[in-house]
Amino acid sequence: MQCDVDLLIVGGGINGAGIARDAAGRGLSVALVEQDDLANHTSSASTKLIHGGLRYLEYGEVRLVRKALIEREVLWSMAPHIIWPLRFVLPQTNSPRPAWMVRLGLLLYDNLGGRKRLPGTETIRLGDDPRGKGLKPSRGDRAYVYSDCWVDDSRLVVLNARDAADRGAQVMTRTRLIEASRDHSSWTARIEDADGVRVITSRALVNAGGPWVSDVLARTTGGDQLSPRRGVRLVKGSHIVVPRLYDGDHAFMLQNPDRRIVFAIPYEGEFTLVGTTDEAWDEPPGRAKISNDEIDYLLKTINRYFQRHTSCEEVAWTYAGIRPLFDDQAANASAVTRDYVLDLDTGRASVPGAPMLSVFGGKITTYRLLAEQALAALAPFFPGARPAWTRGVALPGGDIPEGDFDAYLRSLVLRYPHLDAGLLRRMTRSHGTRAPLLLGETEYVSDLGQDFGGGVYAREVDYLSDHEWAQSGEDILFRRTKCGLHAPKGAAASIDAYLSDRCGARSGPAWSATGVEFEEG
């Protein structure tokens, strides 16, 4: 049977987008369907770190930590506009762990993953070091300072999808899988978008549904009446954003008496991002919202450490997402593995069928490796596919000379002398070397068109709509950019109206219909 595509991928989070990019680059024909917007759910609700996961060492996850640590610098080199180094201060104040244990863990963390460019751990006295300013004074104020990286998580997803499309993939957002059935050589799927229901056939199916992985399995039939051999455990993680707690561009890892840790990270200049929580999610996957207990827990954590007291009324924004973790039967949510499992199903030996690969678990740092291993698992079915290629190949906008973001930004400031340097920096952080494609012959800010506030102008809205699948104010303010915290009230509605006038009735679902809850304080 002649199929429409080689690979149909269900799910437009980081794993689905990463697999689509890898597959398209190997010469396979690819279609990706996402029921909402790209990164609409889990992949935009992370703590926004590319990291090994220091705390996972405590649970014996040495293999996971090692491969994640190796990936840190690989991903940084691929996208230096949206990924950059961050130093983390780990105070021993109030620590439930002895200093020797923490230092031993950091020694392993520094040397486990072949670190080359990131600086190693140092020991400081908070009372004598500028990085201790803002913390409450305490006796024995020792702290350790180590390295990881920050990432604009939702842009990482979009740029993988953009690269996949540039290499020939079809990326279809607001498109839902209704059902899929297979025979011995192909899958036949019914999908639905705003224009109605249609059929697409493929040689293989990839289930990258994230929290919906079990739901996608339930929509598939054929061969052995597909029964999942793996389980997914849903865990809600919530974050708050508060007025800036301290000066400096470093982050903090804060240890709580219950042995859980919370990060405090510089965010959007004026704010500090605080998270995450870990709560079991027993409901069907869908819309997640931070609870009052979670807000209280995160506020108690930062008020335990910082001089500046923060109240509930000062919380500027919250978001929550559901993490689909591989169910390893751990007793508590914090201890559940963040590693992934790939499950390849080809039917019974007596009734073989077209392959289906399901993704269980995973973390944003290891998405590229996951995609590479997914294609390796599918390789026997596509003998003509090209070999692995993504390691070290820049994402769109990431081909900055020598990876020097600041030098590249200086060149743009010279090229666009009449534009505000802060606006140029933000646009370059979002788009890297593709910023000039967006800006074109712009000379003055008035050339950028309608000002929606918060640093968002019509020229960028047009670009994001035309090239990055943005269909609503929420898509643009909270996923394609992080300007939502700076934009005035009503900005999203203004962008929705603008897009409606420009593109017809293309605006996306209401904010309340999304899987990540965005709330203004």
N, C-alpha and C positions, 0 to 999 in steps of 0.2 A: 504494500500500500504506500502511495506517495503521501507523505505527511506535510502539513503546513510548515512545521519547524522541527528541528531536532530536539529541542529542550523547551518544555513549558515549565516556568517557575512560578509558584504561588507564594506571594509574600514579598512586600517591598520594604522590608527592614534591611539592616546592614548585611545579614547573611544572604538574603535573596539578591540584593544588589551586587554584592561581592561575587556570588556565583555567576550571575549574569555577565558581569564584566569579564571574568576569567574565561567563561565558555565562549563568549563572542570573540575574544582575542585568540582563541584556539581554532577559529574558523567554523564553529558551530552556529547554526541559525537558532535564535533564541527569542522567546516571548516571555515577558514578565507581567503578571497581573497582580495588582494591589487593590484591595477593596476600598481603601481610603486614599490618603496622600502618602507619598514616600516618607518613611520615618515617622509616621503619624502616631505610633504607639511606643513600644519599648525603646526603640533606637533614638528617640529624642528625649527620653526621660532618664538618661543615665547621669552619673556624677561627672561625666565629661572628662574622663581620664583615660589615657593610654598608659597602662601600668601593669606590672607583674602581679600585683596583689599581695603586698607584704603580709597581710593578715592570714592569707591562705596557707602560709608556711606552718602556722599554728595547727592547722588541720591536716598536715601531712601532704598537701597538694604540691609537692616539689616538682613533679613533671609539668603540671599546668603552669606554675610560676616560671619555670625555666623557659618554656616556649613563648610565654607572654613577654618575658624580659628580652628575649632575642628579637621579638617583633617590634618593640618600642622604637628602636632606632631605624628599623626598616621602614616603618610607617612614617616616622618623622621625615626621613629623606624623600619619601614619595609625595608629601603634602606639607611643606614647611610653612604654608600660608595659614592652614587651619590646625596644625599641630606644632607645639613648641614646648621646650623644656620648662619644668616647674620644680622649684626646690620646696620640700616639705619639712616643716619643723615638727618634731615629735617630742613634746615635753614629757619628762618623767614625773612631773607634778601629778598627783592623784593616780599614778599608774598602778593598776592591779598586777602588773608583771614586773619582776625584778630587773634591774638595769642590765645585768649580765645576759639575761635571756633576750632582751630587746637588741642589745649590741651584737649578740651572736646571730640573731635573725638578719640584721642589717649587713653583717659581714657576708653572710650567705647570699643575700639579695644583691650585693654589689658584684659578686663574682660568679653567680650562677648562669648569667645570660650573655656573657661575652661583651660586656659594656665597653664601648670605645670612645664615644663622644661626651656622654653625660658624666658630670663630676660625681665622685664617690661620696661616702658618708663622712661627716665631720661631727665632732662633739663641741658644744658651746655651753656657756653659762648665760642663761637668759637675762640675768641682771646686768651683764656687761656687753651684751650684743644687741645691736639695733633691732634684730628680729624678735627680741623679747618684748619690745614696747607694745603696749596694749594688753598684755597679759597681767593677771593679778600676781603680785609678788608672792613668793613662797620660799620656804627653806629648801635647800638642796635643789636649786633651780637648774639642774642639768637638762639638756635637750640634745637630741640627735637631729641632724639635717641630712636628708637624702634626696635623691632625684627620681622623678617620673616625668610624664608629659601630659599636657592638657590637649583636648581635642574639641572642636566644634562638631558634636556627634551627628546632628541631623545633616550638616553639610557634607560630612564624610559619606553618608548614604547617598545623597543627591549626586555627588561627584562620581561615585562608582556607577550609578545609573546613567549619568551623562556620558561617561566613558564607554559603557556598554552600548549605548545608543549610537555613539560615534563610530563604533565598530560593527554596527549593523543590527543590534538587538531592537526589538519592539518593546517599549516600556509603556504599559497601559495602567494609569492610575484610575481610581474610582471605578474599578472593574472587578466584579465579584465572580469567584468560581461557584457555579451552582452545583455541578456534579461532574464526575469524570469516570469513565469506564475504559477497560482495556481488553485487548485480545492478545494474541501471542506476540504481535509485533508493534503495536501502537496504542496510544491513548486517544480517546475522543472526549473532549471536554466542552461543556456548555458554560459560557461566560456571559455576564450581563453588565452593561454600562448604561449611560443615560440614553443611548440610542436603541436599547433593547437587547435581546438575547441572540447570540450567535455561537457557532461551533468552531473549534480549533482543534486540529489533530497534531500529535507530537510523537516522536519516537521514545521519549522518556519524560517522566514527570518528577519535578523536585518540589517537595513539600517544605517550604521555609516559612511556614505560617506563624512562627513564634508562639505566642500564647494560644493561637488557634491551630496549632499543629494537630491536635487530636480531632478538632472539628473538620479540618481538611481530610484527614483519614476517613472520617465518617461519611464524607461526600464521595468517596471513591469505591468502586466495585470492580470485581473481575478476578479471574484466577482463583486464588484461595480465599476469596471474600475478605480481602485485606484486614487483618487484625493486627494492631500495633504490638510489637514485641518489646517496645520501650515505653516508659512512662514520662510524663512531664509534670513538674511540680511548680505551681504558680506562686510567686512571692512578690508582694507589693513593696516597692521602694519609693519613698517620698522625700522631697526636698523643700526647703524654704530659702527665699532670698531676702536678705535684710540689709539695712544701711551698713555701709562699710564699717567693719569692726576694728580695723588696724591699718596702719600705713605699711607700704611695701608690696612687692610683687610676689612674695612667697605665700605658700599655703600652710595649713596646720593639719596634722593628724591628731585627733583628740581621743584619749582613752577614757572610757567610762567605767564606773565601778562594776557594771555587769559584764565587763570584758569586751563589749562591743566598741567599735571605733566610729567616729564621725569626722568627716572632712570639713574644713572651713577654707574656702578657695576664693581668691579675688575674682570678681565677676562684673563685667561691663563697666569697669572704672569706678562707679559710685556704690557698688554693692559687694556683699559677700554671700557666696552660695554655700549652704549648709546641708549636709546629708551624708549618708542616706539611712533610712530605716529599713528593717527587714520584717515584714509581717506576712504570715501565710494568707493566701488568697483562695478561698474555698468556693467562690461564686464562679459562674461562667466568665470567660474572658470578655473584657469590654472596658467600659469607662471606669477609670480609677480616680479616686479623690483622696487627698490627705485627710486623716482624721484629726480631731482635736487632741487626742492622746499623742499622736505623732508630732504635732506642732509643739506640744508641751515638752515632749522628750528632747527634741532638738533645741528648743530654747533653754531648757535646763542645762544641756551640755555646754552651750556657748557661754551661758551666764556663770557656769562653774569655773570657766577658764579666763574669760575676758573681763577687763575693768568696765567696759561700756555695757551697762545693763540694757538688754533688749526685751521689749514687751511684745505681746501678741499683736497689739495695734500697729506695731512698726513693721510687721511682715509685709514686704512689698509684693511678693508673688509666691505662689506655691505650684508645684507640679508633682504628679505621681504617675508611675507606670508599673506595669506587671511584667516581671522577668520570668521567662519560661525556662526553668532550670531542669536539667536532667534529674530525674527522681532517683537518688542514691539511698533513699530511706534514712537520711540523717534525721536526728531527733528534733533539731531546731532549724529555723529558716536560715539563720546566719551561717550555719555549718554546711548547708547544701552545696555540693560541688558546682563551680562555675565552668567546668570543662564541658565539652560537647561530645555527643555520640551521633554517628551517622548510620542510619539503618537502611540497608539496601534490600528491597523486596522484589523478587522476580517470580512470585507465584510458587506453586507446588512443583516438585520435580516432574510429576506426571502431567501437570497442566501449566507449562511455563508461560509467562506473560511478559509484556513490556516492562522495563524497570521503573521502579519508583524509589526515589531516595528521600528519606525524611530526616530532618535536622532536629535534634533534641538538645536543648541547652546552648551553651556558648557565651562568650563575652566579646565586647566590641574590639578589644585589643587583638584577639586571635581570629578575627573574621577572615583575613586574607588566607591564613593557613587553612581554615575550615573550608574555604572555597577551593583551594588547591587540592585538598584531600577529597572533597566531594567529586571533583572532576577525575581524580585518580580512580575513585570507586566506579565511576561511569565509563572509564576508558575502554573496557572490553567491548562496550556496545558502540563505540565510535572510534574504530581503529584508524580512521583517517585524520583524527583531530591532532592539532599541533601540540607540542609539549608545554609544560608549565612555563609561565613567562612573566608573572606579575611582580615578582620580587625586584624592587628597585626601579620599576617603571612608574614614572610620575603620574599622579592623578591630574585631571584638568586643572590648569592654573598652578600646578606644583613644580613646573620646570623653571624655578627661580635660579638664576646663575649662582652656582656654588651653595645653593640653599640659604643664601644670605638675605633674609627678608628685609632687614633694615636698609641695606644697600639698595635693594630693588625699590623700596618705598621712596628713598631719596631721589632716585632717578625719575619717579613719577611726579614728585613734588616739583622738580625742575621742569618737567614736561607740561604740567598743569599748574602754573604759578598762581593763577587767580582762584583756584579752588582751595577751600579750607583744608589744612593739613590733617585735621582730625577726621574729616569726611573721607579723604583719600586713604588714610590708614584703615578705616573701617571697611571700605570697599575693597582694598587690597587684601585685607585679612579674609574677606569672603571669597574673592574671585582670583587672587594671585595674578598670574601673568595674563589672565583673561580680562582683567579690569580695563585695559585700553580698548578691548572689543566693545565693552559696555559704554565707556565714556566717549569713544570716537573722537570727533573734533571739538568736543566741549571746551569752551574757554571760560565761561562764567557760570556760576551756579544756576542762573536763570535758564541756561541752555538745557538743564536737566529736567525741565518741565514741572508739573504740579508738585508742590511740597506737601507731603502727607504728615510731616513732623517726625521727630526722632531720627533724622538723617535718611529718610526714605523719600525718593523722588520718582516721578513717573518713568524716567529713562530706565531706572533699575527695575521697576515693576514690569515694564514691557519686556525687558531681557529675561526676567525670571519666569514670566508667563510663556514667552516664546521658546525658551531653551531649557527650562528646569521644571516644567510641569506645574508651576504654581497656579492655583485657581481661586485663591481667596486671600483676604487680609490676614487670616491666621497663618496660612502657609508662608506668607512673606515675612510677617513680623516675628514669628516664633520659630520657624524652621529654616527658611532660606536665609534669614538674617536673625540677629538677636536684638532687634531694635524695639521690640514690643515694650520693654521696660522704660524706654525713653520717649515713646510716642504718646501724644495726647489721647485722652479718651475720645472715642469716635474714629480713630485712625483706621481701624480694621474695617468699619462700615464704609468709610470713604473709599478705601481701596476696593472693597467689594463692588461699590457702585461704579467706580472707574473701570474695573475689569468687565463688569456687565455691559457697560456702554461700549467698551472696546471690542469685546469678544462675543457679545451675545450672552445668553444665559449659561455662563460657564462657572459661576462662582460655586465654591465648595459647600459642604455641609456646615451647619451651625456649630459654633464652638462646643456647645453642650453635647454634640454627637460624637466628639472625638474620644480616643482612648486615653489621651493624656489630659489631665485637668489643669487648665491655666486659669489662675485666679489673680485678680489685681487686689492689692491689700486695702 
